[in-house]
């Protein structure tokens, strides 16, 4: 990835931050986007310490739900680096609430951030890649994009939608030289639970036992980067029982439905 440009959304923490530092170690030009500029600056410093120059990092605060701002953001990246080789749609928010308690505004936010924001930025970048006849688009989906579990009705709906959109996009553009990858994490040790939306839209503010016992985020980034470098279409990443659920859903869905019933 030396001197190739990687644009990562949700780059201020978690998987996005770990991917940024990992790609810095490969010599990539990096575009770091999220809403929190101070955190992006911190990640940029880590990337420079990992071996790239200041000129190779563009900190670009961005809210993916502000669709009108996305074309200008794309132009800014192209003016700086000349090309976008890899876009990693990693911005997202999770949920921890039962359907009966959840305000509709929570479902709206989950769809706006986790689905429509990813689609909008992808559409803004896609014409550039199609014109070049080259490029790679990835999205951080989830095991929740294939398996439904309690207290995640909106999150599972959003991630199922993400999987469907990017699988369909791949079918449209792969023959045009555009690679599309869906990243399918299980439980990764990040702040996803603390930052998840509760029933009223406030922060959940607690760590799940499953997340606390999940895969180290740097180990996750290693698996993901290796998968993207190999142009894998789907990249499962995790180490717990949730990864087995991907196979059980295929071969014995009724068993999976019984196993997930009542799980919190």
DRENPA-3360 file (N, C-alpha, C; in nm, 2 decimals, always signed):
BEGIN
1 = XXXXXXXX = +0.08/-0.12/+0.00/+0.00/+0.00/+0.00/+0.08/+0.13/+0.00 ~ +0.21/+0.11/-0.02/+0.30/+0.23/-0.02/+0.25/+0.34/-0.12 ~ +0.23/+0.46/-0.07/+0.18/+0.58/-0.14/+0.04/+0.56/-0.21 ~ -0.03/+0.46/-0.17/-0.17/+0.45/-0.21/-0.25/+0.51/-0.11 ~ -0.37/+0.56/-0.15/-0.45/+0.64/-0.06/-0.57/+0.56/+0.00 ~ -0.57/+0.55/+0.13/-0.68/+0.48/+0.21/-0.76/+0.58/+0.29 ~ -0.89/+0.59/+0.26/-0.98/+0.68/+0.33/-1.06/+0.59/+0.43 ~ -1.05/+0.63/+0.56/-1.12/+0.55/+0.67/-1.22/+0.64/+0.74;
9 = XXXXXXXX = -1.34/+0.61/+0.74/-1.44/+0.68/+0.83/-1.45/+0.61/+0.96 ~ -1.50/+0.68/+1.06/-1.50/+0.62/+1.19/-1.36/+0.59/+1.24 ~ -1.26/+0.68/+1.20/-1.12/+0.66/+1.23/-1.07/+0.71/+1.36 ~ -1.16/+0.76/+1.44/-1.12/+0.83/+1.57/-1.11/+0.73/+1.69 ~ -1.14/+0.60/+1.67/-1.13/+0.50/+1.77/-1.16/+0.36/+1.72 ~ -1.14/+0.27/+1.81/-1.18/+0.13/+1.77/-1.11/+0.07/+1.65 ~ -1.19/+0.00/+1.57/-1.14/-0.07/+1.45/-1.09/+0.03/+1.35 ~ -1.15/+0.15/+1.34/-1.10/+0.25/+1.24/-0.96/+0.30/+1.28;
17 = XXXXXXXX = -0.94/+0.33/+1.41/-0.81/+0.37/+1.45/-0.71/+0.26/+1.43 ~ -0.74/+0.14/+1.46/-0.64/+0.03/+1.45/-0.61/+0.01/+1.30 ~ -0.71/+0.02/+1.21/-0.68/+0.01/+1.07/-0.59/+0.12/+1.02 ~ -0.61/+0.24/+1.07/-0.53/+0.35/+1.03/-0.38/+0.33/+1.06 ~ -0.36/+0.29/+1.19/-0.22/+0.27/+1.23/-0.16/+0.15/+1.16 ~ -0.24/+0.05/+1.13/-0.18/-0.07/+1.05/-0.15/-0.02/+0.91 ~ -0.23/+0.06/+0.84/-0.20/+0.10/+0.71/-0.09/+0.20/+0.71 ~ -0.07/+0.28/+0.81/+0.05/+0.37/+0.82/+0.17/+0.28/+0.82;
25 = XXXXXXXX = +0.17/+0.17/+0.89/+0.29/+0.08/+0.89/+0.32/+0.03/+0.75 ~ +0.22/+0.03/+0.66/+0.24/-0.01/+0.52/+0.28/+0.10/+0.43 ~ +0.29/+0.22/+0.48/+0.33/+0.34/+0.40/+0.22/+0.40/+0.32 ~ +0.09/+0.38/+0.35/-0.02/+0.44/+0.28/-0.04/+0.58/+0.31 ~ -0.09/+0.66/+0.21/-0.15/+0.79/+0.24/-0.28/+0.77/+0.31 ~ -0.31/+0.84/+0.41/-0.43/+0.82/+0.49/-0.52/+0.94/+0.50 ~ -0.65/+0.92/+0.48/-0.75/+1.02/+0.51/-0.83/+0.97/+0.63 ~ -0.83/+1.05/+0.74/-0.89/+1.01/+0.86/-1.02/+1.09/+0.88;
33 = XXXXXXXX = -1.13/+1.03/+0.89/-1.26/+1.10/+0.90/-1.34/+1.04/+1.02 ~ -1.40/+1.13/+1.09/-1.50/+1.11/+1.20/-1.55/+1.24/+1.24 ~ -1.63/+1.25/+1.34/-1.69/+1.38/+1.38/-1.60/+1.45/+1.48 ~ -1.51/+1.37/+1.56/-1.43/+1.43/+1.67/-1.29/+1.46/+1.62 ~ -1.27/+1.59/+1.59/-1.14/+1.63/+1.53/-1.02/+1.60/+1.63 ~ -1.04/+1.64/+1.76/-0.93/+1.61/+1.85/-0.88/+1.46/+1.86 ~ -0.98/+1.37/+1.85/-0.94/+1.23/+1.85/-0.88/+1.19/+1.71 ~ -0.92/+1.25/+1.61/-0.86/+1.23/+1.48/-0.71/+1.27/+1.48;
41 = XXXXXXXX = -0.69/+1.39/+1.54/-0.55/+1.44/+1.55/-0.46/+1.34/+1.63 ~ -0.52/+1.29/+1.74/-0.45/+1.19/+1.82/-0.41/+1.07/+1.73 ~ -0.51/+1.02/+1.65/-0.48/+0.90/+1.57/-0.38/+0.94/+1.46 ~ -0.39/+1.06/+1.41/-0.29/+1.10/+1.31/-0.15/+1.10/+1.37 ~ -0.13/+1.14/+1.49/+0.00/+1.14/+1.56/+0.05/+0.99/+1.57 ~ -0.04/+0.90/+1.60/+0.00/+0.76/+1.61/+0.04/+0.71/+1.47 ~ -0.03/+0.75/+1.37/+0.01/+0.71/+1.23/+0.15/+0.76/+1.19 ~ +0.18/+0.88/+1.23/+0.31/+0.94/+1.20/+0.41/+0.86/+1.27;
49 = XXXXXXXX = +0.39/+0.83/+1.40/+0.48/+0.75/+1.48/+0.50/+0.61/+1.42 ~ +0.40/+0.56/+1.34/+0.41/+0.43/+1.28/+0.49/+0.43/+1.16 ~ +0.53/+0.55/+1.11/+0.63/+0.55/+1.00/+0.60/+0.64/+0.88 ~ +0.48/+0.71/+0.87/+0.45/+0.79/+0.76/+0.48/+0.94/+0.79 ~ +0.49/+1.02/+0.69/+0.52/+1.16/+0.71/+0.39/+1.24/+0.74 ~ +0.40/+1.36/+0.79/+0.28/+1.44/+0.81/+0.21/+1.47/+0.68 ~ +0.28/+1.48/+0.57/+0.21/+1.50/+0.44/+0.13/+1.39/+0.39 ~ +0.15/+1.27/+0.45/+0.07/+1.15/+0.41/-0.06/+1.13/+0.49;
57 = XXXXXXXX = -0.09/+1.23/+0.58/-0.21/+1.21/+0.66/-0.29/+1.34/+0.65 ~ -0.42/+1.32/+0.61/-0.52/+1.42/+0.60/-0.62/+1.40/+0.70 ~ -0.63/+1.49/+0.80/-0.74/+1.48/+0.90/-0.86/+1.56/+0.85 ~ -0.97/+1.49/+0.82/-1.08/+1.56/+0.76/-1.21/+1.52/+0.84 ~ -1.25/+1.60/+0.94/-1.37/+1.58/+1.02/-1.49/+1.57/+0.92 ~ -1.58/+1.47/+0.95/-1.69/+1.45/+0.86/-1.80/+1.38/+0.93 ~ -1.92/+1.42/+0.90/-2.04/+1.36/+0.95/-2.11/+1.29/+0.83 ~ -2.11/+1.16/+0.82/-2.16/+1.09/+0.70/-2.30/+1.11/+0.68;
65 = XXXXXXXX = -2.38/+1.16/+0.78/-2.52/+1.19/+0.76/-2.54/+1.32/+0.69 ~ -2.44/+1.40/+0.67/-2.45/+1.53/+0.60/-2.42/+1.50/+0.46 ~ -2.51/+1.45/+0.38/-2.49/+1.41/+0.25/-2.44/+1.52/+0.16 ~ -2.49/+1.64/+0.18/-2.45/+1.76/+0.10/-2.30/+1.79/+0.11 ~ -2.24/+1.75/+0.22/-2.10/+1.78/+0.24/-2.00/+1.68/+0.17 ~ -2.06/+1.57/+0.13/-1.97/+1.46/+0.09/-1.90/+1.48/-0.05 ~ -1.97/+1.54/-0.15/-1.90/+1.56/-0.27/-1.78/+1.66/-0.25 ~ -1.79/+1.76/-0.17/-1.68/+1.85/-0.14/-1.57/+1.77/-0.07;
73 = XXXXXXXX = -1.60/+1.68/+0.02/-1.50/+1.60/+0.09/-1.42/+1.52/-0.01 ~ -1.49/+1.46/-0.11/-1.42/+1.38/-0.21/-1.33/+1.46/-0.29 ~ -1.37/+1.58/-0.33/-1.28/+1.67/-0.40/-1.16/+1.71/-0.32 ~ -1.18/+1.73/-0.19/-1.06/+1.77/-0.11/-0.96/+1.65/-0.10 ~ -1.01/+1.53/-0.09/-0.92/+1.42/-0.09/-0.84/+1.40/-0.23 ~ -0.92/+1.42/-0.34/-0.85/+1.41/-0.47/-0.75/+1.52/-0.49 ~ -0.79/+1.64/-0.45/-0.69/+1.75/-0.46/-0.56/+1.72/-0.38 ~ -0.57/+1.66/-0.27/-0.46/+1.63/-0.19/-0.37/+1.52/-0.24;
81 = XXXXXXXX = -0.44/+1.41/-0.27/-0.37/+1.28/-0.31/-0.38/+1.23/-0.45 ~ -0.48/+1.29/-0.52/-0.49/+1.26/-0.66/-0.58/+1.14/-0.69 ~ -0.60/+1.05/-0.60/-0.68/+0.93/-0.62/-0.72/+0.87/-0.48 ~ -0.83/+0.80/-0.49/-0.88/+0.72/-0.37/-0.87/+0.57/-0.41 ~ -0.77/+0.50/-0.35/-0.75/+0.36/-0.38/-0.84/+0.27/-0.30 ~ -0.86/+0.31/-0.18/-0.94/+0.22/-0.09/-1.02/+0.31/+0.00 ~ -1.16/+0.29/+0.00/-1.25/+0.36/+0.09/-1.30/+0.25/+0.19 ~ -1.28/+0.28/+0.32/-1.33/+0.19/+0.42/-1.44/+0.26/+0.50;
89 = XXXXXXXX = -1.56/+0.22/+0.47/-1.68/+0.28/+0.54/-1.69/+0.21/+0.67 ~ -1.64/+0.28/+0.77/-1.63/+0.22/+0.91/-1.71/+0.30/+1.01 ~ -1.77/+0.41/+0.98/-1.85/+0.49/+1.07/-1.97/+0.41/+1.11 ~ -2.01/+0.41/+1.24/-2.13/+0.34/+1.28/-2.16/+0.36/+1.43 ~ -2.28/+0.31/+1.46/-2.32/+0.32/+1.60/-2.41/+0.19/+1.63 ~ -2.40/+0.14/+1.75/-2.47/+0.02/+1.78/-2.59/+0.05/+1.87 ~ -2.66/-0.05/+1.92/-2.78/-0.03/+2.00/-2.79/-0.13/+2.11 ~ -2.85/-0.10/+2.23/-2.87/-0.19/+2.34/-3.01/-0.15/+2.40;
97 = XXXXXXXX = -3.12/-0.20/+2.34/-3.25/-0.18/+2.39/-3.35/-0.27/+2.33 ~ -3.45/-0.31/+2.40/-3.56/-0.39/+2.35/-3.65/-0.31/+2.26 ~ -3.70/-0.38/+2.16/-3.79/-0.31/+2.06/-3.90/-0.24/+2.13 ~ -3.97/-0.30/+2.22/-4.09/-0.24/+2.29/-4.06/-0.11/+2.36 ~ -3.93/-0.09/+2.39/-3.89/+0.03/+2.47/-3.83/+0.14/+2.38 ~ -3.79/+0.10/+2.26/-3.70/+0.19/+2.18/-3.78/+0.30/+2.10 ~ -3.74/+0.42/+2.12/-3.80/+0.53/+2.05/-3.77/+0.52/+1.90 ~ -3.86/+0.56/+1.82/-3.84/+0.56/+1.67/-3.72/+0.64/+1.63;
105 = XXXXXXXX = -3.69/+0.75/+1.70/-3.57/+0.83/+1.66/-3.44/+0.75/+1.67 ~ -3.44/+0.65/+1.76/-3.32/+0.56/+1.77/-3.30/+0.48/+1.64 ~ -3.41/+0.42/+1.60/-3.41/+0.35/+1.47/-3.37/+0.44/+1.35 ~ -3.42/+0.56/+1.35/-3.39/+0.65/+1.24/-3.24/+0.68/+1.24 ~ -3.18/+0.70/+1.36/-3.04/+0.74/+1.37/-2.95/+0.62/+1.33 ~ -2.99/+0.50/+1.37/-2.92/+0.38/+1.33/-2.92/+0.36/+1.18 ~ -3.03/+0.39/+1.11/-3.04/+0.37/+0.97/-2.96/+0.49/+0.90 ~ -2.97/+0.61/+0.95/-2.90/+0.72/+0.89/-2.75/+0.70/+0.90;
113 = XXXXXXXX = -2.70/+0.66/+1.01/-2.55/+0.65/+1.03/-2.50/+0.53/+0.97 ~ -2.56/+0.41/+1.00/-2.50/+0.28/+0.96/-2.53/+0.24/+0.82 ~ -2.64/+0.29/+0.76/-2.68/+0.25/+0.63/-2.66/+0.37/+0.53 ~ -2.75/+0.47/+0.55/-2.75/+0.58/+0.45/-2.62/+0.65/+0.44 ~ -2.55/+0.67/+0.55/-2.42/+0.74/+0.54/-2.32/+0.66/+0.46 ~ -2.32/+0.53/+0.48/-2.23/+0.45/+0.40/-2.26/+0.45/+0.25 ~ -2.39/+0.45/+0.22/-2.43/+0.45/+0.08/-2.40/+0.59/+0.02 ~ -2.42/+0.69/+0.09/-2.40/+0.83/+0.04/-2.25/+0.85/+0.01;
121 = XXXXXXXX = -2.16/+0.81/+0.10/-2.02/+0.84/+0.07/-1.97/+0.75/-0.04 ~ -2.02/+0.62/-0.04/-1.98/+0.53/-0.15/-2.02/+0.59/-0.28 ~ -2.15/+0.64/-0.29/-2.19/+0.70/-0.42/-2.11/+0.82/-0.46 ~ -2.06/+0.90/-0.36/-1.98/+1.01/-0.39/-1.84/+0.98/-0.44 ~ -1.79/+0.86/-0.39/-1.66/+0.82/-0.44/-1.66/+0.73/-0.56 ~ -1.77/+0.66/-0.58/-1.78/+0.56/-0.69/-1.75/+0.62/-0.83 ~ -1.80/+0.74/-0.87/-1.77/+0.79/-1.00/-1.62/+0.80/-1.03 ~ -1.54/+0.84/-0.93/-1.40/+0.86/-0.95/-1.34/+0.72/-0.97;
129 = XXXXXXXX = -1.38/+0.62/-0.90/-1.32/+0.48/-0.92/-1.36/+0.43/-1.05 ~ -1.49/+0.45/-1.09/-1.53/+0.40/-1.22/-1.46/+0.46/-1.34 ~ -1.43/+0.59/-1.32/-1.36/+0.66/-1.43/-1.21/+0.61/-1.44 ~ -1.15/+0.57/-1.33/-1.02/+0.52/-1.33/-1.02/+0.37/-1.37 ~ -1.13/+0.30/-1.35/-1.14/+0.16/-1.37/-1.07/+0.08/-1.27 ~ -1.06/+0.14/-1.15/-0.98/+0.08/-1.04/-1.03/+0.13/-0.91 ~ -1.02/+0.05/-0.80/-1.05/+0.10/-0.67/-1.11/-0.01/-0.58 ~ -1.12/+0.01/-0.46/-1.16/-0.09/-0.36/-1.25/-0.02/-0.26;
137 = XXXXXXXX = -1.37/-0.07/-0.24/-1.46/-0.01/-0.14/-1.49/-0.12/-0.04 ~ -1.48/-0.09/+0.09/-1.51/-0.18/+0.20/-1.61/-0.12/+0.29 ~ -1.68/-0.20/+0.37/-1.77/-0.16/+0.47/-1.76/-0.25/+0.59 ~ -1.76/-0.19/+0.71/-1.76/-0.27/+0.83/-1.91/-0.30/+0.86 ~ -1.94/-0.43/+0.83/-2.07/-0.48/+0.86/-2.07/-0.54/+1.00 ~ -2.11/-0.66/+1.02/-2.11/-0.72/+1.15/-2.17/-0.86/+1.14 ~ -2.14/-0.95/+1.23/-2.21/-1.08/+1.24/-2.36/-1.04/+1.26 ~ -2.39/-0.93/+1.32/-2.53/-0.89/+1.34/-2.60/-0.86/+1.20;
145 = XXXXXXXX = -2.52/-0.85/+1.10/-2.57/-0.84/+0.96/-2.62/-0.97/+0.90 ~ -2.60/-1.08/+0.98/-2.64/-1.21/+0.93/-2.72/-1.29/+1.04 ~ -2.71/-1.24/+1.17/-2.77/-1.31/+1.28/-2.85/-1.21/+1.36 ~ -2.97/-1.23/+1.39/-3.05/-1.14/+1.47/-3.05/-1.18/+1.62 ~ -3.02/-1.09/+1.71/-3.02/-1.11/+1.85/-3.09/-1.01/+1.93 ~ -3.14/-1.04/+2.05/-3.22/-0.94/+2.13/-3.14/-0.81/+2.16 ~ -3.21/-0.71/+2.18/-3.16/-0.57/+2.21/-3.08/-0.51/+2.10 ~ -3.09/-0.57/+1.98/-3.01/-0.51/+1.86/-3.11/-0.50/+1.74;
153 = XXXXXXXX = -3.24/-0.49/+1.76/-3.33/-0.49/+1.65/-3.29/-0.39/+1.54 ~ -3.26/-0.27/+1.58/-3.23/-0.17/+1.48/-3.09/-0.19/+1.43 ~ -2.99/-0.23/+1.51/-2.86/-0.25/+1.47/-2.85/-0.37/+1.37 ~ -2.92/-0.48/+1.40/-2.92/-0.59/+1.31/-2.99/-0.55/+1.18 ~ -3.10/-0.48/+1.19/-3.16/-0.43/+1.06/-3.07/-0.35/+0.98 ~ -2.99/-0.26/+1.04/-2.90/-0.18/+0.97/-2.79/-0.26/+0.90 ~ -2.73/-0.35/+0.98/-2.62/-0.43/+0.93/-2.67/-0.53/+0.82 ~ -2.79/-0.58/+0.84/-2.84/-0.67/+0.73/-2.85/-0.58/+0.60;
161 = XXXXXXXX = -2.90/-0.46/+0.61/-2.91/-0.37/+0.50/-2.78/-0.34/+0.43 ~ -2.68/-0.32/+0.52/-2.54/-0.29/+0.47/-2.49/-0.41/+0.39 ~ -2.51/-0.53/+0.44/-2.46/-0.65/+0.37/-2.53/-0.66/+0.24 ~ -2.66/-0.64/+0.23/-2.73/-0.65/+0.11/-2.69/-0.55/+0.01 ~ -2.67/-0.42/+0.05/-2.63/-0.32/-0.04/-2.50/-0.34/-0.11 ~ -2.40/-0.37/-0.02/-2.26/-0.39/-0.08/-2.24/-0.52/-0.15 ~ -2.32/-0.62/-0.12/-2.31/-0.74/-0.20/-2.37/-0.71/-0.34 ~ -2.48/-0.64/-0.34/-2.54/-0.60/-0.47/-2.45/-0.50/-0.55;
169 = XXXXXXXX = -2.39/-0.41/-0.48/-2.30/-0.32/-0.55/-2.18/-0.40/-0.61 ~ -2.13/-0.49/-0.54/-2.02/-0.58/-0.60/-2.06/-0.64/-0.73 ~ -2.19/-0.69/-0.73/-2.23/-0.75/-0.86/-2.24/-0.65/-0.97 ~ -2.26/-0.53/-0.94/-2.27/-0.42/-1.04/-2.14/-0.38/-1.09 ~ -2.04/-0.37/-1.01/-1.92/-0.30/-1.04/-1.79/-0.38/-1.05 ~ -1.80/-0.51/-1.01/-1.67/-0.59/-1.01/-1.61/-0.60/-1.15 ~ -1.69/-0.61/-1.25/-1.64/-0.62/-1.38/-1.58/-0.49/-1.44 ~ -1.60/-0.38/-1.36/-1.55/-0.25/-1.40/-1.42/-0.23/-1.33;
177 = XXXXXXXX = -1.36/-0.33/-1.26/-1.24/-0.31/-1.19/-1.24/-0.26/-1.05 ~ -1.37/-0.26/-0.99/-1.39/-0.21/-0.86/-1.41/-0.33/-0.76 ~ -1.33/-0.35/-0.66/-1.35/-0.45/-0.57/-1.43/-0.40/-0.45 ~ -1.52/-0.49/-0.40/-1.61/-0.45/-0.29/-1.59/-0.56/-0.18 ~ -1.56/-0.52/-0.06/-1.54/-0.62/+0.05/-1.64/-0.58/+0.17 ~ -1.70/-0.68/+0.22/-1.78/-0.67/+0.35/-1.69/-0.73/+0.46 ~ -1.67/-0.64/+0.56/-1.60/-0.69/+0.68/-1.70/-0.73/+0.78 ~ -1.69/-0.85/+0.84/-1.79/-0.91/+0.93/-1.73/-0.94/+1.06;
185 = XXXXXXXX = -1.72/-0.83/+1.15/-1.66/-0.86/+1.28/-1.76/-0.92/+1.38 ~ -1.71/-1.01/+1.47/-1.78/-1.05/+1.58/-1.76/-0.96/+1.70 ~ -1.73/-1.01/+1.81/-1.70/-0.93/+1.93/-1.55/-0.89/+1.93 ~ -1.53/-0.76/+1.92/-1.40/-0.69/+1.92/-1.39/-0.60/+2.04 ~ -1.28/-0.60/+2.11/-1.27/-0.51/+2.22/-1.25/-0.36/+2.19 ~ -1.37/-0.30/+2.18/-1.37/-0.15/+2.15/-1.48/-0.09/+2.24 ~ -1.50/+0.04/+2.22/-1.60/+0.11/+2.30/-1.74/+0.10/+2.24 ~ -1.77/+0.01/+2.15/-1.89/+0.00/+2.08/-2.01/-0.01/+2.17;
193 = XXXXXXXX = -2.00/-0.08/+2.28/-2.11/-0.10/+2.37/-2.14/+0.03/+2.45 ~ -2.03/+0.09/+2.50/-2.05/+0.21/+2.58/-2.11/+0.32/+2.49 ~ -2.08/+0.33/+2.37/-2.13/+0.43/+2.28/-2.26/+0.39/+2.21 ~ -2.31/+0.27/+2.23/-2.43/+0.23/+2.17/-2.55/+0.31/+2.22 ~ -2.66/+0.31/+2.14/-2.78/+0.39/+2.18/-2.87/+0.31/+2.27 ~ -2.91/+0.37/+2.38/-3.01/+0.31/+2.46/-3.15/+0.34/+2.41 ~ -3.25/+0.30/+2.47/-3.39/+0.31/+2.42/-3.43/+0.45/+2.39 ~ -3.38/+0.55/+2.47/-3.41/+0.69/+2.45/-3.31/+0.77/+2.37;
201 = XXXXXXXX = -3.21/+0.70/+2.32/-3.11/+0.76/+2.23/-2.99/+0.81/+2.31 ~ -2.99/+0.79/+2.44/-2.87/+0.83/+2.52/-2.76/+0.72/+2.50 ~ -2.64/+0.74/+2.55/-2.54/+0.64/+2.54/-2.56/+0.53/+2.64 ~ -2.55/+0.41/+2.60/-2.57/+0.29/+2.68/-2.47/+0.29/+2.80 ~ -2.35/+0.32/+2.78/-2.25/+0.36/+2.88/-2.20/+0.24/+2.96 ~ -2.21/+0.12/+2.92/-2.16/+0.00/+2.99/-2.09/-0.09/+2.89 ~ -2.00/-0.17/+2.94/-1.93/-0.27/+2.86/-2.00/-0.41/+2.86 ~ -2.03/-0.47/+2.75/-2.09/-0.60/+2.74/-1.98/-0.70/+2.78;
209 = XXXXXXXX = -2.02/-0.81/+2.85/-1.92/-0.91/+2.88/-1.86/-0.97/+2.75 ~ -1.95/-0.99/+2.65/-1.90/-1.04/+2.52/-1.80/-0.96/+2.45 ~ -1.82/-0.82/+2.46/-1.73/-0.73/+2.40/-1.60/-0.73/+2.48 ~ -1.61/-0.73/+2.61/-1.49/-0.73/+2.70/-1.40/-0.85/+2.68 ~ -1.46/-0.96/+2.64/-1.39/-1.09/+2.61/-1.36/-1.11/+2.47 ~ -1.38/-1.01/+2.38/-1.36/-1.03/+2.24/-1.22/-1.02/+2.19 ~ -1.20/-1.02/+2.06/-1.07/-1.02/+2.00/-1.01/-0.88/+2.02 ~ -0.88/-0.88/+2.04/-0.80/-0.75/+2.05/-0.82/-0.67/+1.92;
217 = XXXXXXXX = -0.84/-0.54/+1.93/-0.86/-0.46/+1.81/-0.75/-0.46/+1.71 ~ -0.62/-0.47/+1.76/-0.51/-0.47/+1.67/-0.50/-0.60/+1.60 ~ -0.54/-0.71/+1.66/-0.54/-0.84/+1.60/-0.65/-0.84/+1.49 ~ -0.76/-0.77/+1.52/-0.87/-0.76/+1.43/-0.82/-0.68/+1.30 ~ -0.75/-0.57/+1.32/-0.70/-0.49/+1.21/-0.61/-0.57/+1.12 ~ -0.52/-0.66/+1.18/-0.43/-0.74/+1.11/-0.51/-0.83/+1.01 ~ -0.61/-0.90/+1.07/-0.69/-0.99/+0.98/-0.76/-0.91/+0.87 ~ -0.82/-0.79/+0.91/-0.89/-0.72/+0.81/-0.80/-0.67/+0.70;
225 = XXXXXXXX = -0.68/-0.61/+0.73/-0.59/-0.56/+0.63/-0.54/-0.67/+0.54 ~ -0.51/-0.78/+0.60/-0.46/-0.90/+0.52/-0.58/-0.94/+0.42 ~ -0.70/-0.94/+0.47/-0.81/-0.97/+0.38/-0.83/-0.87/+0.27 ~ -0.82/-0.74/+0.30/-0.84/-0.64/+0.20/-0.73/-0.64/+0.10 ~ -0.60/-0.66/+0.15/-0.49/-0.67/+0.05/-0.51/-0.79/-0.04 ~ -0.57/-0.90/+0.01/-0.60/-1.01/-0.08/-0.72/-1.00/-0.16 ~ -0.79/-0.88/-0.15/-0.91/-0.86/-0.22/-1.03/-0.96/-0.19 ~ -1.03/-1.00/-0.07/-1.14/-1.09/-0.03/-1.27/-1.02/-0.03;
233 = XXXXXXXX = -1.38/-1.09/-0.08/-1.51/-1.02/-0.09/-1.58/-1.02/+0.04 ~ -1.55/-1.11/+0.13/-1.61/-1.11/+0.26/-1.50/-1.15/+0.36 ~ -1.49/-1.07/+0.47/-1.38/-1.10/+0.57/-1.44/-1.11/+0.71 ~ -1.47/-1.24/+0.75/-1.51/-1.26/+0.89/-1.39/-1.24/+0.98 ~ -1.42/-1.18/+1.10/-1.30/-1.15/+1.19/-1.36/-1.16/+1.33 ~ -1.30/-1.25/+1.41/-1.34/-1.27/+1.55/-1.29/-1.40/+1.59 ~ -1.31/-1.43/+1.72/-1.26/-1.56/+1.77/-1.36/-1.63/+1.86 ~ -1.48/-1.58/+1.89/-1.57/-1.64/+1.98/-1.68/-1.72/+1.92;
241 = XXXXXXXX = -1.77/-1.76/+2.00/-1.88/-1.85/+1.95/-1.97/-1.78/+1.85 ~ -1.97/-1.65/+1.85/-2.05/-1.58/+1.75/-2.00/-1.60/+1.61 ~ -1.88/-1.64/+1.59/-1.83/-1.67/+1.46/-1.89/-1.80/+1.41 ~ -1.91/-1.90/+1.50/-1.97/-2.02/+1.46/-2.12/-2.00/+1.42 ~ -2.18/-1.89/+1.47/-2.32/-1.86/+1.43/-2.33/-1.84/+1.28 ~ -2.23/-1.79/+1.22/-2.23/-1.76/+1.07/-2.26/-1.89/+1.00 ~ -2.20/-2.00/+1.04/-2.21/-2.13/+0.98/-2.34/-2.20/+1.02 ~ -2.38/-2.18/+1.15/-2.50/-2.24/+1.19/-2.62/-2.18/+1.12;
249 = XXXXXXXX = -2.62/-2.05/+1.10/-2.73/-1.98/+1.03/-2.75/-2.05/+0.89 ~ -2.64/-2.09/+0.83/-2.65/-2.15/+0.69/-2.70/-2.29/+0.69 ~ -2.65/-2.37/+0.79/-2.68/-2.51/+0.78/-2.80/-2.56/+0.87 ~ -2.82/-2.48/+0.98/-2.93/-2.52/+1.08/-2.99/-2.40/+1.14 ~ -3.06/-2.32/+1.06/-3.11/-2.19/+1.11/-3.21/-2.21/+1.23 ~ -3.29/-2.31/+1.23/-3.38/-2.33/+1.34/-3.30/-2.35/+1.47 ~ -3.19/-2.41/+1.47/-3.11/-2.43/+1.59/-3.06/-2.29/+1.63 ~ -3.01/-2.21/+1.54/-2.96/-2.08/+1.57/-3.07/-1.99/+1.64;
257 = XXXXXXXX = -3.19/-2.00/+1.58/-3.31/-1.92/+1.64/-3.33/-1.96/+1.78 ~ -3.32/-2.09/+1.81/-3.34/-2.13/+1.95/-3.23/-2.08/+2.04 ~ -3.10/-2.08/+1.99/-2.99/-2.04/+2.07/-2.99/-1.89/+2.10 ~ -3.04/-1.81/+2.01/-3.04/-1.67/+2.03/-3.16/-1.62/+2.11 ~ -3.26/-1.70/+2.12/-3.38/-1.65/+2.19/-3.35/-1.62/+2.34 ~ -3.39/-1.50/+2.37/-3.37/-1.45/+2.51/-3.23/-1.41/+2.54 ~ -3.13/-1.41/+2.45/-2.99/-1.37/+2.48/-2.99/-1.22/+2.49 ~ -2.91/-1.17/+2.58/-2.90/-1.02/+2.60/-2.76/-0.98/+2.57;
% end
